[in-house]
Amino acid sequence: MQAGLDWTTQVRRGVLELCVLGLIQQRPAYGYELVSQLSGWETLAINEGTLYPLLRRLQKEGLVEASWQESDAGPMRKYYRLTPSGTQWLERMQLEWRQLAASVTEVLEGKG
């Protein structure tokens, strides 16, 4: 059963970037907010220890930018937003995801 868990972990890592960028595209968000949003889908639920390294990498790659903003409910928050490069990358990822998902569905349903 361990092999199945490893496979699931790898698949989740692969789509996590797509989902995080998709959420940030909808509106700028801070880290804990992203964790909370993703927890709405059990299979996408992550913790901050997984999210923040991903956000740092996306920022280093120029796909997101971050800025500190005041909060009504406590300390300042670091909000992430897509850069123009991030928007282009997300569009490409979405297209590839749709093509991949359609192909896998066809294979599993015995079509093609």
Secondary structure as UniProt FT lines:
FT   HELIX           2..26
FT   STRAND          29..30
FT   HELIX           31..38
FT   TURN            39..40
FT   HELIX           42..44
FT   HELIX           48..60
FT   TURN            61..62
FT   STRAND          64..71
FT   TURN            72..73
FT   STRAND          74..82
FT   HELIX           84..108
FT   TURN            109..110
//
